[in-house]
Every structure is written in C-alpha cells, then in structure tokens.
Amino acid sequence: MIRKIMKNAIITAAATAMLLGFGTDTKAADAYRDTAVAGIDAAIDQYVTTQAVTAETTEEAEVSTEASTVEPVQESTARYPQFENKLMANVSDYMNIRAEADENSEAVGKLPHGAVAEVLEQGDTWTKIQSGSVTGYVKNEYVVFGDDAGDYAEANCDKIATVNTTTLKVREEASADSTCLTMIPEGESYEVVETADGWTKLLISDEFTGYVSDEFIDIDYDLGTAISKEEEEAEQARQAELARQAQQAAAPATPSTPSAPQAPVDPGVVSGTRADVVNYALQFVGNPYVYGGTSLTNGTDCSGFTMSVFAHFGYSLNRSSRDQIYNGTNIGIYEVQPGDLLFYNNGGSTIGHVALYIGNGQIVHASTERTGIIVSNAYYQTPCGATRILP
C-alpha cells in the first residue's frame, strides 16, 4: 500500500515536470516518462526495503530492551528472613505430627522443642509441614510462624558458630593482641556463649572457652528437626541394647597391663581389638554429656567415656584426662592409630580433655552438654599429646 501511494505521488510530480519541460513534444515526453517510471520503481523498491529493515531492527531493539528489563528483586521485610515459610513448636517438650488434620489421626512423628519445620500448607486450624523425614499436620495453637518463630528461637535456642576460614585462632580475651589458646579448623561448629563488639566467646569442649573474631565465623541457631515414629522406635531399641551391654560390663573385670606397642601400621587401618574398641565406642554417639559421669548410656564426661570404653575390654584407666595420658605409651599426635587416645590442654598448661581416635582424622568423645557424645575432627582444637593403650 505504501509503495503504491508513493509511486502515484511521484508519477504525478513527474508528469507535471514533463508538461513543463517538453511542451508539445509528446514523443519525447513519452520516452522520458517510461525511463522515469522505471527509475521510480527501482527507487521505491530500495526505499521500501530500507524502511522495512529499519522497522524490523527497531522492533527487535524494543523487544530486546523489554527482555533485558529485569524486575527488581523485592527485599524481604521480615525481621528474620531465615524463618519465612517456617514454623517452630511453641512447647516445652514436643508436639505430635499427625497424618491428617485431625486430632484423632495417627501420630507419624514428633516436633520437639527447638525444632523447625517448613510450612507446606497453612490453614486456619491445622498446618501441613515437612521437617526431617516427616511430613504431616500440626495444630496451629501449638506453633509460631515466621518472625514469631525467629523471636522464639532468639529467646529459647542456643546458637552455634561455624568456622569459615582455614585455621582460626582462639584467644584468651576479645582482642587480636590476646594470647592464642588453641587453633580450630574450617567447618567445625562450636556453641556460642556470648557475642559483643566483633568478638564471640565459644565453648570449645568441656569447660574450655575462648574468643574468636566474628569475621571468621558464621553464626546460626542450633535448631532441630522432627523425629519420625520409626526413628524414635529405633532409638529406643538402641538405648535398650546399650543398657543391656552396660549391665553386662558392670561385672568386675580383671585389669590387664597393656602390652608394649607394636611396630607402626598403616594409619587408618583398623583390625582386631582396635576395630572392636572403635565400634563399641561409636555405639554411644548421641548419648548425653554429664560432668563427673561415667555412664555410657545415661551420661559421662570425656575421661569417664574413655575409661568406661576401655573398661569393657579389661583395661583399667585413671579417672581424669590428665592422668590417662600416663596409662599407656606416649606417641606423637600425628602417629595415632584407631583406638589411641588424643589429649587437649584447652589452651592451658595442663590437660583438660581426652578423646578416642577412630581413624581418618576423626575422634569420638564426650564433648559438651549441648552435643553429648559426638564424632569430631581430631584437630577441632590443637592436641597436646597422644597415648597408645592397645598393643
């Protein structure tokens, strides 16, 4: 259409020019007209093509501009963004998680005090959640959502700090000029005692505390998850078996004197009695820490743990960690094999903590009241000595 309008306009202009320029010489005018029209056709074709390309390019540019326009990300206005679409149980012990939104429905798990869950579907009375391995319904009157959950965690839950640098110095005071008590490795987590002015006081083990710079740690709440009915039953069965074994071990055993250490073997390779000791000790992971305790099931401290583990195999160890280092043969801290003991001085001049080395750079030990008996990096703090009890 555009081409036709343009051609007609140009031909009209050309005809006028011919009449003025050629007068009555119609033959010359006809020849000029044919030549001019042919040129006009070519010019119009070129113009229309150029305009089409320009329009297409402009359209693409507009589309490109629209496509590159990204909606700005809406910043969260929540005081606790990490608790958005989450809830916590507002109970002193635990609350039941039901298979259906009905109090008479089967209980498929428990949401303990201090545990967090993801909100799947929030209703007026019941909310569908997912936490740990459990999916089910909880009653709204026993939970808190979003920022309220954040307030609840702030008031009721411990905090943990995770090291985010290769090796972090633990200081005696909240100052870079203070004495370095020990070194802790990247990825390890510790209970937060207090934090202020860019420094955080951590509980490293037992009663051992020290300060680290906030620049090198990530702090978060120590939150639990739901426990399924099957997980609870399995834990009850495990505890019953451990109690049975502890009862058997309570019978007096004849202490034996450790043999002289054998030639070094490949570190990390567990065999014979060493495997037995390690596997026996690992059964008690998750059980409580109790200062002064010696019960592998009901609560023990660090030296009570190692003493009781070795007592099961007929070895008599002293009660305190500072004395247990003399119960065997002293070895280098990097010569340890599974079943050996590693000692820590907690940043002081005397030994204050002991753990059982289990291989692959790991230990099992009764750590703190928060963690209980756990598996840790053997160098979660700098060891000060090692002893071999087993042959």
N, C-alpha and C positions, 0 to 999 in steps of 0.2 A: 504494500500500500504506500509506504513511504517512498519507495523507488518510483512508483507511478506518478505521484504528486510532484516529486522533484523533476521528473522528466518533462511533464506537461508544462511546468513553470519555465523551465529552461528553453524548451522548444518555442514557447510563446515569445520569450525575450529574443530568441534567435530570429524568428520570423520578422519581428519588428525591425531588427537590425538590417535584415536583408532588404526590406522595402525601402529603407532609408538609403542603403548603400548602393543598390543596383538599379533603382528607379524602375524603368520599363523592361529591362533585360531579364525576362523570365527564365530563359535557358540558363544563364549564369547563376541566377538565384536558385534554380532547382539543383544545380550541381553543388553549389555551396551548402544548400540545405541537407542533402544526402551525406556530405562529408561531415558536417557539423553534428548531425544526429548520431552518426556512428561514433564520433568522439565523445558526444554526451553520454551515450550508452556505456562506453568504457569507463568514463569518469564517475558515472553514478554507481556502476558496479564496484569500483575501487572504494568509493566513499561509504557505500552501504556496508561493505565487508569490514572496513576500518571501524565503523561505528559499532558493528555487531561484536567485534573482538573487544573493543573498549568497554562496551556494556557488560560483556561476559566477565572481563577482568575485574571490572568494578564490583560486579555481583559476587565474584569469588572472594574479593578483598573484604566485602561486607560480611560474607559468611565466615571467612577466616577470623575476622575481628570478633564476630559473635562467638565463634567456637573458642577463641582464646580468652574470652571474658569468663573468669572463674568467680563463682560466688564466694565472697569472703567467709572464712570459717568462723562460725559463731563460738566465741569463747564461753566456756561454762561459767555460770554464775553461782554454781554450788560452792559452798564453803569447803566441802570435802569431795572433790571430783572423783576420787577413787571409790566412793561409795554410791555413785549414781547407778541406779538399777540394781541395787543390792540391799540386803537387809541383814539384821542381826537378831539373835534370840535375846529378848529382854527378860531373862530368867536367871535365877541363882545357880541352877544345876543344869537342866536340859529340858527341851520340849520335844514332843513326838512329831514326826513327819508322817502324814497319812497317805495312803494310796489314792484316796479320793477326798473331795472337800466335804467331809462328813466325820463327826467325832466318833462314830461307830465303825468307821472304815479301819482296815488293817494298818497297823503301825509298821512302816517299811524302814524306819531309821530314827535317829535322834539328832537334833541340832543342839549341841552343848552351849553353855555359857561361853562367850568369847569366840563363837564360830560365826562365819559369814556365809551368805548364800546369794546366788544370782536370782533375780526376780524374772520369771518367765511370763506369768500372767497374774496381774494384781486385781483382785476382786474386792468387794465391799467387806466381806467377812473372812474369806479364805484367799490365800495367795499360793500359786504354783511356783516351786523353787527348784533349783539344782545346786547341789553342794557336794563336793567329793564325788562319790559314786552313786549318790542318792538323788532321785527325782520324785517329788511328791508335793503334798499340800500342808501348809501350816496356817494356824489361825492368827489373824491379824492382831488380836488383842495381846498376843504374847511376843510381838516383834516390833522393831523400829526400822524405819526406812530412810535411805538417803542421808541427808545431813544429820538427822536424828541418830542414825546408826554411827555416823562419824563422831558425834558428841559422846555417844555411849562407849565407843572404842577408846576415845581420849580419856574418859573417866575410869574405865574398867580394865583395859587391856595393856599388857606390857608392850614395850617397843623393842625392836631388835635393830642392830646396826650391822650392815654387811660391808666388808672392806672392798673398795673399788680400785685399789692400787696394788702394785706387785708385792710390796712389803711395807707394812705400816708400823711406825714406832709408837709404843705405848709409853706415855710419860707419867712421871710421879705426880706432877701438878699440871694445871691447864696453861701450859706455856711451852713454846718451842725451845726455850733455854733450860727446861727442867730435865732431870735425869731420865734417861731411857730405861724403862724396866724390862721390856722384852720386845720382840718383834712378832707381828701377826700377819698371816698371808692373805692374798687376794681371794675373795669368795667365801671366807669364813664369816659366820654370823655370831654376834655376842649380844647379851642382854644390856639394854640401856639403863643405867642407874639414874643419871641426870644429864641435862644439857643446858649450856648457857654460854653466851659470848663467844661462839665459834668453836667451842670445845665440848666433847661428850665424854662422860665418865662411863666406862664399860665394866661389866663383870666378866672377867676372863675365865676364871674357874674357881670353885670353892669360894673363899673369901677374898680372892685376889682381884683388885680393881685397878684401873689406870685410865688416863685421859688420852684421847686421840683428837686430831683436828677434824672438824666437820667436813672439810674439803675432800677428805679421802674416804668417806663412808656414805652409804645410803641408808636412811632410817625409815622404817615402816612399822606398822602394827603387827604384833605377834598374834595372828588370827588362826583359828582352827577351822575345820570343815565338818560336815555331817558325818555320822557313823552309820553304816547300814546295819540292818538286823543281822546279816550274815557275818559282817566284820566283828560285831560285838560278841556273837556266839563263839567265833574262832578265837578271840582274845580271851574269853572266859575259859575255854578249853586249854589254851596255852598256859594261863596262870595256874590252873589246877594241876597241870603236869609239872610245872616248875615247883609248885608247893610240895608235890609228891617227891620230887628229886631232892629238894632241900631237906625234907624229913628224913630221907634215907642217909643223906650226907651228915645229918646231925649226930649220927653214931660216932663215938670216939674213933679217931683214926691214928694209926701209929706213924708219928712223924718220921720222915726219911731225910737223909742228908743228901743234898744234890750232888751228883757226880761232877767230876771236873769237866769243863766244857770241851766238846769235841772240835775237830778241825772245822773251820768255817764252811758252810754250804751255800749254795746259790740263794741269795736273799729273795724272799717272796715265795719260795717253795716250801709248802707245808707238808709234813709227813709224820706218821706215827703219833707220839704223845703230843707233839706240838699242835697237830691238827685237832686232837681231842680237846686240848685246853682252849684253843681259839673257838671252836664250835660250841663248847659248853658255855663260854663267857658270852657269846653272841646271843644265846637264848634269852638273856635277861635285858636286852636292849628295850627301852621303853618303860622299864620299872623305875620307881622313884629314887631320888637322892634324899637321904636323911643324914644330917650331920651327926656323927658319932654312931651311926647304924652299921650293922654288918649283915643284914638280911638281904639276900639277892632278890627276894620277891617283895618284901614289904618296905624296904628302904635301906640304903647303905651310903657311906661316903666313899671317897676314892680309894683309900687304903683298905677299908673294910671290904670293898669289892674285890680287889686283887687278892687279899688274904683269904676270902671265902672261896674264890675260884680255885686257888692252888690247894686249899684245904681239901677240896673234893677229890684231888688226886694224891693226897697224902703228904703234901708239902706244908711245913709249918713256917709261916712268915710272921714277922713282928707286926704290931698293930698300927704303927704310924708310918707314913711315907718316908720320913727322914731316916727311919731305921731299916726299912725294907731294902734300901739301896745296898745294905751290907749283908743281906741274906743270900747273896749269890756271888757270881764273879762279875766284877765291873768290866764293861766293854765300851767301845766308842759309840756315840749316839748315832753314827751312820753305819754301824756294824750290826744293828739289831736284826734279829730274825723273828718270825712269828712265834709268840709265846714269851718273848723277852719283855722286860719292864722298862719304860721310859719315865724319867723323873723331871720335874719342873720346879724352879725355885720361886716362881711367882714374882719375879723382879727383885727378890731379896737375896740375902746371903745364905739362907737355909732352905732346904727342900720343903715344898708345901703341897705338892700334887704328884700322883703316880697314875700311870695308865698301862694297859696291856697292848703291846704292839701286835697287830694281826696281819701285817703284810701289806704290800702295795702302798706304802706311805700312810697307812691308817692305824688308828688306835681305837680301842673300846674302853670307856671309862665312865665312872660316876662323876658327872661334870658339875652341875648346879641344880638348885631346887627347881628351876624353870624347865631344864632339859631332861633331868634324870640321867639314866644310863644311856649313853649315845655312842655312835661311831663318829670320829672326827679325823681331820687331817692331823697326822702325827706332829706336825710343826705348826699347829694352830697358835702356839707360843713357843719360844725358843727352849728346847730341852737343855737341861744342865747335866744329865747323866743317864746311864743305862746299866742294867744288871741282867745277867743271864741266870735263871733259876733252873731251867731244864737242861738235861745233857745234850 
